[in-house]
């Protein structure tokens, strides 16, 4: 089983989450972390929003807030977890950023 954790903000990944559930249902264990509500323009300490521990083989980043995406990438890199963050500009060997 592939353990995938999806991070979304205000429902930003719902269509993709549905597709993963539909087409990967029996081979993927999917966990969704939703960060909802209004956020400050600058987030100095993302520990309020991101979990301390991520138990996944792959992370999908559908976060809208750039500070959260950058901190999520660092958190995953420290745990050797690859991240797919479509359409984003994050420089890390652990993040794949395909164009959208």
Phi and psi restraints in degrees (range 20) as a CNS / XPLOR table:
assign (resid 1 and name C) (resid 2 and name N)
       (resid 2 and name CA) (resid 2 and name C) 1.0 -91.5 20.0 2
assign (resid 2 and name N) (resid 2 and name CA)
       (resid 2 and name C) (resid 3 and name N) 1.0 125.5 20.0 2
assign (resid 2 and name C) (resid 3 and name N)
       (resid 3 and name CA) (resid 3 and name C) 1.0 -97.0 20.0 2
assign (resid 3 and name N) (resid 3 and name CA)
       (resid 3 and name C) (resid 4 and name N) 1.0 114.5 20.0 2
assign (resid 3 and name C) (resid 4 and name N)
       (resid 4 and name CA) (resid 4 and name C) 1.0 -118.1 20.0 2
assign (resid 4 and name N) (resid 4 and name CA)
       (resid 4 and name C) (resid 5 and name N) 1.0 130.3 20.0 2
assign (resid 4 and name C) (resid 5 and name N)
       (resid 5 and name CA) (resid 5 and name C) 1.0 -113.2 20.0 2
assign (resid 5 and name N) (resid 5 and name CA)
       (resid 5 and name C) (resid 6 and name N) 1.0 129.7 20.0 2
assign (resid 5 and name C) (resid 6 and name N)
       (resid 6 and name CA) (resid 6 and name C) 1.0 -109.3 20.0 2
assign (resid 6 and name N) (resid 6 and name CA)
       (resid 6 and name C) (resid 7 and name N) 1.0 129.8 20.0 2
assign (resid 6 and name C) (resid 7 and name N)
       (resid 7 and name CA) (resid 7 and name C) 1.0 -107.4 20.0 2
assign (resid 7 and name N) (resid 7 and name CA)
       (resid 7 and name C) (resid 8 and name N) 1.0 125.2 20.0 2
assign (resid 7 and name C) (resid 8 and name N)
       (resid 8 and name CA) (resid 8 and name C) 1.0 -134.1 20.0 2
assign (resid 8 and name N) (resid 8 and name CA)
       (resid 8 and name C) (resid 9 and name N) 1.0 161.8 20.0 2
assign (resid 8 and name C) (resid 9 and name N)
       (resid 9 and name CA) (resid 9 and name C) 1.0 -129.3 20.0 2
assign (resid 9 and name N) (resid 9 and name CA)
       (resid 9 and name C) (resid 10 and name N) 1.0 120.8 20.0 2
assign (resid 9 and name C) (resid 10 and name N)
       (resid 10 and name CA) (resid 10 and name C) 1.0 52.7 20.0 2
assign (resid 10 and name N) (resid 10 and name CA)
       (resid 10 and name C) (resid 11 and name N) 1.0 43.5 20.0 2
assign (resid 10 and name C) (resid 11 and name N)
       (resid 11 and name CA) (resid 11 and name C) 1.0 77.2 20.0 2
assign (resid 11 and name N) (resid 11 and name CA)
       (resid 11 and name C) (resid 12 and name N) 1.0 13.6 20.0 2
assign (resid 11 and name C) (resid 12 and name N)
       (resid 12 and name CA) (resid 12 and name C) 1.0 -64.9 20.0 2
assign (resid 12 and name N) (resid 12 and name CA)
       (resid 12 and name C) (resid 13 and name N) 1.0 -16.4 20.0 2
assign (resid 12 and name C) (resid 13 and name N)
       (resid 13 and name CA) (resid 13 and name C) 1.0 -115.5 20.0 2
assign (resid 13 and name N) (resid 13 and name CA)
       (resid 13 and name C) (resid 14 and name N) 1.0 11.4 20.0 2
assign (resid 13 and name C) (resid 14 and name N)
       (resid 14 and name CA) (resid 14 and name C) 1.0 -57.3 20.0 2
assign (resid 14 and name N) (resid 14 and name CA)
       (resid 14 and name C) (resid 15 and name N) 1.0 -42.2 20.0 2
assign (resid 14 and name C) (resid 15 and name N)
       (resid 15 and name CA) (resid 15 and name C) 1.0 -64.2 20.0 2
assign (resid 15 and name N) (resid 15 and name CA)
       (resid 15 and name C) (resid 16 and name N) 1.0 -41.3 20.0 2
assign (resid 15 and name C) (resid 16 and name N)
       (resid 16 and name CA) (resid 16 and name C) 1.0 -70.2 20.0 2
assign (resid 16 and name N) (resid 16 and name CA)
       (resid 16 and name C) (resid 17 and name N) 1.0 -38.4 20.0 2
assign (resid 16 and name C) (resid 17 and name N)
       (resid 17 and name CA) (resid 17 and name C) 1.0 -61.4 20.0 2
assign (resid 17 and name N) (resid 17 and name CA)
       (resid 17 and name C) (resid 18 and name N) 1.0 -43.0 20.0 2
assign (resid 17 and name C) (resid 18 and name N)
       (resid 18 and name CA) (resid 18 and name C) 1.0 -59.9 20.0 2
assign (resid 18 and name N) (resid 18 and name CA)
       (resid 18 and name C) (resid 19 and name N) 1.0 -42.9 20.0 2
assign (resid 18 and name C) (resid 19 and name N)
       (resid 19 and name CA) (resid 19 and name C) 1.0 -65.8 20.0 2
assign (resid 19 and name N) (resid 19 and name CA)
       (resid 19 and name C) (resid 20 and name N) 1.0 -41.6 20.0 2
assign (resid 19 and name C) (resid 20 and name N)
       (resid 20 and name CA) (resid 20 and name C) 1.0 -63.2 20.0 2
assign (resid 20 and name N) (resid 20 and name CA)
       (resid 20 and name C) (resid 21 and name N) 1.0 -42.3 20.0 2
assign (resid 20 and name C) (resid 21 and name N)
       (resid 21 and name CA) (resid 21 and name C) 1.0 -64.6 20.0 2
assign (resid 21 and name N) (resid 21 and name CA)
       (resid 21 and name C) (resid 22 and name N) 1.0 -38.7 20.0 2
assign (resid 21 and name C) (resid 22 and name N)
       (resid 22 and name CA) (resid 22 and name C) 1.0 -70.9 20.0 2
assign (resid 22 and name N) (resid 22 and name CA)
       (resid 22 and name C) (resid 23 and name N) 1.0 -46.3 20.0 2
assign (resid 22 and name C) (resid 23 and name N)
       (resid 23 and name CA) (resid 23 and name C) 1.0 -98.2 20.0 2
assign (resid 23 and name N) (resid 23 and name CA)
       (resid 23 and name C) (resid 24 and name N) 1.0 -15.3 20.0 2
assign (resid 23 and name C) (resid 24 and name N)
       (resid 24 and name CA) (resid 24 and name C) 1.0 -120.3 20.0 2
assign (resid 24 and name N) (resid 24 and name CA)
       (resid 24 and name C) (resid 25 and name N) 1.0 14.9 20.0 2
assign (resid 24 and name C) (resid 25 and name N)
       (resid 25 and name CA) (resid 25 and name C) 1.0 -49.4 20.0 2
assign (resid 25 and name N) (resid 25 and name CA)
       (resid 25 and name C) (resid 26 and name N) 1.0 -42.5 20.0 2
assign (resid 25 and name C) (resid 26 and name N)
       (resid 26 and name CA) (resid 26 and name C) 1.0 -94.1 20.0 2
assign (resid 26 and name N) (resid 26 and name CA)
       (resid 26 and name C) (resid 27 and name N) 1.0 -4.2 20.0 2
assign (resid 26 and name C) (resid 27 and name N)
       (resid 27 and name CA) (resid 27 and name C) 1.0 -120.7 20.0 2
assign (resid 27 and name N) (resid 27 and name CA)
       (resid 27 and name C) (resid 28 and name N) 1.0 -4.9 20.0 2
assign (resid 27 and name C) (resid 28 and name N)
       (resid 28 and name CA) (resid 28 and name C) 1.0 -124.5 20.0 2
assign (resid 28 and name N) (resid 28 and name CA)
       (resid 28 and name C) (resid 29 and name N) 1.0 129.4 20.0 2
assign (resid 28 and name C) (resid 29 and name N)
       (resid 29 and name CA) (resid 29 and name C) 1.0 -96.7 20.0 2
assign (resid 29 and name N) (resid 29 and name CA)
       (resid 29 and name C) (resid 30 and name N) 1.0 115.7 20.0 2
assign (resid 29 and name C) (resid 30 and name N)
       (resid 30 and name CA) (resid 30 and name C) 1.0 -107.7 20.0 2
assign (resid 30 and name N) (resid 30 and name CA)
       (resid 30 and name C) (resid 31 and name N) 1.0 127.6 20.0 2
assign (resid 30 and name C) (resid 31 and name N)
       (resid 31 and name CA) (resid 31 and name C) 1.0 -118.6 20.0 2
assign (resid 31 and name N) (resid 31 and name CA)
       (resid 31 and name C) (resid 32 and name N) 1.0 134.8 20.0 2
assign (resid 31 and name C) (resid 32 and name N)
       (resid 32 and name CA) (resid 32 and name C) 1.0 -115.9 20.0 2
assign (resid 32 and name N) (resid 32 and name CA)
       (resid 32 and name C) (resid 33 and name N) 1.0 129.2 20.0 2
assign (resid 32 and name C) (resid 33 and name N)
       (resid 33 and name CA) (resid 33 and name C) 1.0 -112.3 20.0 2
assign (resid 33 and name N) (resid 33 and name CA)
       (resid 33 and name C) (resid 34 and name N) 1.0 113.2 20.0 2
assign (resid 33 and name C) (resid 34 and name N)
       (resid 34 and name CA) (resid 34 and name C) 1.0 -105.2 20.0 2
assign (resid 34 and name N) (resid 34 and name CA)
       (resid 34 and name C) (resid 35 and name N) 1.0 129.3 20.0 2
assign (resid 34 and name C) (resid 35 and name N)
       (resid 35 and name CA) (resid 35 and name C) 1.0 -113.5 20.0 2
assign (resid 35 and name N) (resid 35 and name CA)
       (resid 35 and name C) (resid 36 and name N) 1.0 107.5 20.0 2
assign (resid 35 and name C) (resid 36 and name N)
       (resid 36 and name CA) (resid 36 and name C) 1.0 -114.5 20.0 2
assign (resid 36 and name N) (resid 36 and name CA)
       (resid 36 and name C) (resid 37 and name N) 1.0 161.6 20.0 2
assign (resid 36 and name C) (resid 37 and name N)
       (resid 37 and name CA) (resid 37 and name C) 1.0 98.8 20.0 2
assign (resid 37 and name N) (resid 37 and name CA)
       (resid 37 and name C) (resid 38 and name N) 1.0 177.0 20.0 2
assign (resid 37 and name C) (resid 38 and name N)
       (resid 38 and name CA) (resid 38 and name C) 1.0 -78.6 20.0 2
assign (resid 38 and name N) (resid 38 and name CA)
       (resid 38 and name C) (resid 39 and name N) 1.0 137.3 20.0 2
assign (resid 38 and name C) (resid 39 and name N)
       (resid 39 and name CA) (resid 39 and name C) 1.0 -116.6 20.0 2
assign (resid 39 and name N) (resid 39 and name CA)
       (resid 39 and name C) (resid 40 and name N) 1.0 153.7 20.0 2
assign (resid 39 and name C) (resid 40 and name N)
       (resid 40 and name CA) (resid 40 and name C) 1.0 -65.2 20.0 2
assign (resid 40 and name N) (resid 40 and name CA)
       (resid 40 and name C) (resid 41 and name N) 1.0 157.0 20.0 2
assign (resid 40 and name C) (resid 41 and name N)
       (resid 41 and name CA) (resid 41 and name C) 1.0 -61.7 20.0 2
assign (resid 41 and name N) (resid 41 and name CA)
       (resid 41 and name C) (resid 42 and name N) 1.0 -37.7 20.0 2
assign (resid 41 and name C) (resid 42 and name N)
       (resid 42 and name CA) (resid 42 and name C) 1.0 -121.8 20.0 2
assign (resid 42 and name N) (resid 42 and name CA)
       (resid 42 and name C) (resid 43 and name N) 1.0 129.4 20.0 2
assign (resid 42 and name C) (resid 43 and name N)
       (resid 43 and name CA) (resid 43 and name C) 1.0 -112.6 20.0 2
assign (resid 43 and name N) (resid 43 and name CA)
       (resid 43 and name C) (resid 44 and name N) 1.0 108.6 20.0 2
assign (resid 43 and name C) (resid 44 and name N)
       (resid 44 and name CA) (resid 44 and name C) 1.0 -79.0 20.0 2
assign (resid 44 and name N) (resid 44 and name CA)
       (resid 44 and name C) (resid 45 and name N) 1.0 -33.6 20.0 2
assign (resid 44 and name C) (resid 45 and name N)
       (resid 45 and name CA) (resid 45 and name C) 1.0 -129.5 20.0 2
assign (resid 45 and name N) (resid 45 and name CA)
       (resid 45 and name C) (resid 46 and name N) 1.0 99.6 20.0 2
assign (resid 45 and name C) (resid 46 and name N)
       (resid 46 and name CA) (resid 46 and name C) 1.0 -81.5 20.0 2
assign (resid 46 and name N) (resid 46 and name CA)
       (resid 46 and name C) (resid 47 and name N) 1.0 -1.5 20.0 2
assign (resid 46 and name C) (resid 47 and name N)
       (resid 47 and name CA) (resid 47 and name C) 1.0 -60.9 20.0 2
assign (resid 47 and name N) (resid 47 and name CA)
       (resid 47 and name C) (resid 48 and name N) 1.0 -21.5 20.0 2
assign (resid 47 and name C) (resid 48 and name N)
       (resid 48 and name CA) (resid 48 and name C) 1.0 -67.4 20.0 2
assign (resid 48 and name N) (resid 48 and name CA)
       (resid 48 and name C) (resid 49 and name N) 1.0 -30.2 20.0 2
assign (resid 48 and name C) (resid 49 and name N)
       (resid 49 and name CA) (resid 49 and name C) 1.0 -105.6 20.0 2
assign (resid 49 and name N) (resid 49 and name CA)
       (resid 49 and name C) (resid 50 and name N) 1.0 -31.7 20.0 2
assign (resid 49 and name C) (resid 50 and name N)
       (resid 50 and name CA) (resid 50 and name C) 1.0 -99.8 20.0 2
assign (resid 50 and name N) (resid 50 and name CA)
       (resid 50 and name C) (resid 51 and name N) 1.0 147.2 20.0 2
assign (resid 50 and name C) (resid 51 and name N)
       (resid 51 and name CA) (resid 51 and name C) 1.0 -70.7 20.0 2
assign (resid 51 and name N) (resid 51 and name CA)
       (resid 51 and name C) (resid 52 and name N) 1.0 157.2 20.0 2
assign (resid 51 and name C) (resid 52 and name N)
       (resid 52 and name CA) (resid 52 and name C) 1.0 -71.1 20.0 2
assign (resid 52 and name N) (resid 52 and name CA)
       (resid 52 and name C) (resid 53 and name N) 1.0 -32.2 20.0 2
assign (resid 52 and name C) (resid 53 and name N)
       (resid 53 and name CA) (resid 53 and name C) 1.0 -131.5 20.0 2
assign (resid 53 and name N) (resid 53 and name CA)
       (resid 53 and name C) (resid 54 and name N) 1.0 136.7 20.0 2
assign (resid 53 and name C) (resid 54 and name N)
       (resid 54 and name CA) (resid 54 and name C) 1.0 -121.4 20.0 2
assign (resid 54 and name N) (resid 54 and name CA)
       (resid 54 and name C) (resid 55 and name N) 1.0 123.4 20.0 2
assign (resid 54 and name C) (resid 55 and name N)
       (resid 55 and name CA) (resid 55 and name C) 1.0 -111.3 20.0 2
assign (resid 55 and name N) (resid 55 and name CA)
       (resid 55 and name C) (resid 56 and name N) 1.0 87.6 20.0 2
assign (resid 55 and name C) (resid 56 and name N)
       (resid 56 and name CA) (resid 56 and name C) 1.0 -151.7 20.0 2
assign (resid 56 and name N) (resid 56 and name CA)
       (resid 56 and name C) (resid 57 and name N) 1.0 158.1 20.0 2
assign (resid 56 and name C) (resid 57 and name N)
       (resid 57 and name CA) (resid 57 and name C) 1.0 -90.6 20.0 2
assign (resid 57 and name N) (resid 57 and name CA)
       (resid 57 and name C) (resid 58 and name N) 1.0 -22.9 20.0 2
assign (resid 57 and name C) (resid 58 and name N)
       (resid 58 and name CA) (resid 58 and name C) 1.0 -153.9 20.0 2
assign (resid 58 and name N) (resid 58 and name CA)
       (resid 58 and name C) (resid 59 and name N) 1.0 142.4 20.0 2
assign (resid 58 and name C) (resid 59 and name N)
       (resid 59 and name CA) (resid 59 and name C) 1.0 -118.7 20.0 2
assign (resid 59 and name N) (resid 59 and name CA)
       (resid 59 and name C) (resid 60 and name N) 1.0 133.7 20.0 2
assign (resid 59 and name C) (resid 60 and name N)
       (resid 60 and name CA) (resid 60 and name C) 1.0 -106.4 20.0 2
assign (resid 60 and name N) (resid 60 and name CA)
       (resid 60 and name C) (resid 61 and name N) 1.0 126.4 20.0 2
assign (resid 60 and name C) (resid 61 and name N)
       (resid 61 and name CA) (resid 61 and name C) 1.0 -106.4 20.0 2
assign (resid 61 and name N) (resid 61 and name CA)
       (resid 61 and name C) (resid 62 and name N) 1.0 108.0 20.0 2
assign (resid 61 and name C) (resid 62 and name N)
       (resid 62 and name CA) (resid 62 and name C) 1.0 -114.9 20.0 2
assign (resid 62 and name N) (resid 62 and name CA)
       (resid 62 and name C) (resid 63 and name N) 1.0 26.0 20.0 2
assign (resid 62 and name C) (resid 63 and name N)
       (resid 63 and name CA) (resid 63 and name C) 1.0 -71.7 20.0 2
assign (resid 63 and name N) (resid 63 and name CA)
       (resid 63 and name C) (resid 64 and name N) 1.0 146.7 20.0 2
assign (resid 63 and name C) (resid 64 and name N)
       (resid 64 and name CA) (resid 64 and name C) 1.0 -92.2 20.0 2
assign (resid 64 and name N) (resid 64 and name CA)
       (resid 64 and name C) (resid 65 and name N) 1.0 -36.4 20.0 2
assign (resid 64 and name C) (resid 65 and name N)
       (resid 65 and name CA) (resid 65 and name C) 1.0 -76.7 20.0 2
assign (resid 65 and name N) (resid 65 and name CA)
       (resid 65 and name C) (resid 66 and name N) 1.0 121.6 20.0 2
assign (resid 65 and name C) (resid 66 and name N)
       (resid 66 and name CA) (resid 66 and name C) 1.0 -60.8 20.0 2
assign (resid 66 and name N) (resid 66 and name CA)
       (resid 66 and name C) (resid 67 and name N) 1.0 -40.5 20.0 2
assign (resid 66 and name C) (resid 67 and name N)
       (resid 67 and name CA) (resid 67 and name C) 1.0 -60.1 20.0 2
assign (resid 67 and name N) (resid 67 and name CA)
       (resid 67 and name C) (resid 68 and name N) 1.0 -40.5 20.0 2
assign (resid 67 and name C) (resid 68 and name N)
       (resid 68 and name CA) (resid 68 and name C) 1.0 -66.4 20.0 2
assign (resid 68 and name N) (resid 68 and name CA)
       (resid 68 and name C) (resid 69 and name N) 1.0 -41.9 20.0 2
assign (resid 68 and name C) (resid 69 and name N)
       (resid 69 and name CA) (resid 69 and name C) 1.0 -62.8 20.0 2
assign (resid 69 and name N) (resid 69 and name CA)
       (resid 69 and name C) (resid 70 and name N) 1.0 -42.7 20.0 2
assign (resid 69 and name C) (resid 70 and name N)
       (resid 70 and name CA) (resid 70 and name C) 1.0 -64.7 20.0 2
assign (resid 70 and name N) (resid 70 and name CA)
       (resid 70 and name C) (resid 71 and name N) 1.0 -44.0 20.0 2
assign (resid 70 and name C) (resid 71 and name N)
       (resid 71 and name CA) (resid 71 and name C) 1.0 -69.1 20.0 2
assign (resid 71 and name N) (resid 71 and name CA)
       (resid 71 and name C) (resid 72 and name N) 1.0 -35.4 20.0 2
assign (resid 71 and name C) (resid 72 and name N)
       (resid 72 and name CA) (resid 72 and name C) 1.0 -63.2 20.0 2
assign (resid 72 and name N) (resid 72 and name CA)
       (resid 72 and name C) (resid 73 and name N) 1.0 -41.8 20.0 2
assign (resid 72 and name C) (resid 73 and name N)
       (resid 73 and name CA) (resid 73 and name C) 1.0 -61.4 20.0 2
assign (resid 73 and name N) (resid 73 and name CA)
       (resid 73 and name C) (resid 74 and name N) 1.0 -42.5 20.0 2
assign (resid 73 and name C) (resid 74 and name N)
       (resid 74 and name CA) (resid 74 and name C) 1.0 -65.2 20.0 2
assign (resid 74 and name N) (resid 74 and name CA)
       (resid 74 and name C) (resid 75 and name N) 1.0 -42.8 20.0 2
assign (resid 74 and name C) (resid 75 and name N)
       (resid 75 and name CA) (resid 75 and name C) 1.0 -60.7 20.0 2
assign (resid 75 and name N) (resid 75 and name CA)
       (resid 75 and name C) (resid 76 and name N) 1.0 -45.9 20.0 2
assign (resid 75 and name C) (resid 76 and name N)
       (resid 76 and name CA) (resid 76 and name C) 1.0 -67.6 20.0 2
assign (resid 76 and name N) (resid 76 and name CA)
       (resid 76 and name C) (resid 77 and name N) 1.0 -39.3 20.0 2
assign (resid 76 and name C) (resid 77 and name N)
       (resid 77 and name CA) (resid 77 and name C) 1.0 -61.8 20.0 2
assign (resid 77 and name N) (resid 77 and name CA)
       (resid 77 and name C) (resid 78 and name N) 1.0 -37.8 20.0 2
assign (resid 77 and name C) (resid 78 and name N)
       (resid 78 and name CA) (resid 78 and name C) 1.0 -66.6 20.0 2
assign (resid 78 and name N) (resid 78 and name CA)
       (resid 78 and name C) (resid 79 and name N) 1.0 -18.0 20.0 2
assign (resid 78 and name C) (resid 79 and name N)
       (resid 79 and name CA) (resid 79 and name C) 1.0 -113.0 20.0 2
assign (resid 79 and name N) (resid 79 and name CA)
       (resid 79 and name C) (resid 80 and name N) 1.0 9.6 20.0 2
assign (resid 79 and name C) (resid 80 and name N)
       (resid 80 and name CA) (resid 80 and name C) 1.0 57.8 20.0 2
assign (resid 80 and name N) (resid 80 and name CA)
       (resid 80 and name C) (resid 81 and name N) 1.0 40.1 20.0 2
assign (resid 80 and name C) (resid 81 and name N)
       (resid 81 and name CA) (resid 81 and name C) 1.0 -106.8 20.0 2
assign (resid 81 and name N) (resid 81 and name CA)
       (resid 81 and name C) (resid 82 and name N) 1.0 120.1 20.0 2
assign (resid 81 and name C) (resid 82 and name N)
       (resid 82 and name CA) (resid 82 and name C) 1.0 -69.6 20.0 2
assign (resid 82 and name N) (resid 82 and name CA)
       (resid 82 and name C) (resid 83 and name N) 1.0 149.9 20.0 2
assign (resid 82 and name C) (resid 83 and name N)
       (resid 83 and name CA) (resid 83 and name C) 1.0 -125.5 20.0 2
assign (resid 83 and name N) (resid 83 and name CA)
       (resid 83 and name C) (resid 84 and name N) 1.0 138.3 20.0 2
assign (resid 83 and name C) (resid 84 and name N)
       (resid 84 and name CA) (resid 84 and name C) 1.0 -110.3 20.0 2
assign (resid 84 and name N) (resid 84 and name CA)
       (resid 84 and name C) (resid 85 and name N) 1.0 120.8 20.0 2
assign (resid 84 and name C) (resid 85 and name N)
       (resid 85 and name CA) (resid 85 and name C) 1.0 -131.6 20.0 2
assign (resid 85 and name N) (resid 85 and name CA)
       (resid 85 and name C) (resid 86 and name N) 1.0 81.6 20.0 2
assign (resid 85 and name C) (resid 86 and name N)
       (resid 86 and name CA) (resid 86 and name C) 1.0 -57.9 20.0 2
assign (resid 86 and name N) (resid 86 and name CA)
       (resid 86 and name C) (resid 87 and name N) 1.0 133.7 20.0 2
assign (resid 86 and name C) (resid 87 and name N)
       (resid 87 and name CA) (resid 87 and name C) 1.0 74.5 20.0 2
assign (resid 87 and name N) (resid 87 and name CA)
       (resid 87 and name C) (resid 88 and name N) 1.0 6.4 20.0 2
assign (resid 87 and name C) (resid 88 and name N)
       (resid 88 and name CA) (resid 88 and name C) 1.0 -102.6 20.0 2
assign (resid 88 and name N) (resid 88 and name CA)
       (resid 88 and name C) (resid 89 and name N) 1.0 163.0 20.0 2
assign (resid 88 and name C) (resid 89 and name N)
       (resid 89 and name CA) (resid 89 and name C) 1.0 -114.7 20.0 2
assign (resid 89 and name N) (resid 89 and name CA)
       (resid 89 and name C) (resid 90 and name N) 1.0 86.2 20.0 2
assign (resid 89 and name C) (resid 90 and name N)
       (resid 90 and name CA) (resid 90 and name C) 1.0 -124.2 20.0 2
assign (resid 90 and name N) (resid 90 and name CA)
       (resid 90 and name C) (resid 91 and name N) 1.0 120.9 20.0 2
assign (resid 90 and name C) (resid 91 and name N)
       (resid 91 and name CA) (resid 91 and name C) 1.0 -92.2 20.0 2
assign (resid 91 and name N) (resid 91 and name CA)
       (resid 91 and name C) (resid 92 and name N) 1.0 104.9 20.0 2
assign (resid 91 and name C) (resid 92 and name N)
       (resid 92 and name CA) (resid 92 and name C) 1.0 -163.6 20.0 2
assign (resid 92 and name N) (resid 92 and name CA)
       (resid 92 and name C) (resid 93 and name N) 1.0 141.3 20.0 2
assign (resid 92 and name C) (resid 93 and name N)
       (resid 93 and name CA) (resid 93 and name C) 1.0 -69.2 20.0 2
assign (resid 93 and name N) (resid 93 and name CA)
       (resid 93 and name C) (resid 94 and name N) 1.0 -11.9 20.0 2
assign (resid 93 and name C) (resid 94 and name N)
       (resid 94 and name CA) (resid 94 and name C) 1.0 -94.4 20.0 2
assign (resid 94 and name N) (resid 94 and name CA)
       (resid 94 and name C) (resid 95 and name N) 1.0 -4.1 20.0 2
assign (resid 94 and name C) (resid 95 and name N)
       (resid 95 and name CA) (resid 95 and name C) 1.0 -117.4 20.0 2
assign (resid 95 and name N) (resid 95 and name CA)
       (resid 95 and name C) (resid 96 and name N) 1.0 127.1 20.0 2
assign (resid 95 and name C) (resid 96 and name N)
       (resid 96 and name CA) (resid 96 and name C) 1.0 -102.0 20.0 2
assign (resid 96 and name N) (resid 96 and name CA)
       (resid 96 and name C) (resid 97 and name N) 1.0 125.8 20.0 2
assign (resid 96 and name C) (resid 97 and name N)
       (resid 97 and name CA) (resid 97 and name C) 1.0 -123.0 20.0 2
assign (resid 97 and name N) (resid 97 and name CA)
       (resid 97 and name C) (resid 98 and name N) 1.0 73.6 20.0 2
assign (resid 97 and name C) (resid 98 and name N)
       (resid 98 and name CA) (resid 98 and name C) 1.0 -68.2 20.0 2
assign (resid 98 and name N) (resid 98 and name CA)
       (resid 98 and name C) (resid 99 and name N) 1.0 151.4 20.0 2
assign (resid 98 and name C) (resid 99 and name N)
       (resid 99 and name CA) (resid 99 and name C) 1.0 -68.1 20.0 2
assign (resid 99 and name N) (resid 99 and name CA)
       (resid 99 and name C) (resid 100 and name N) 1.0 153.7 20.0 2
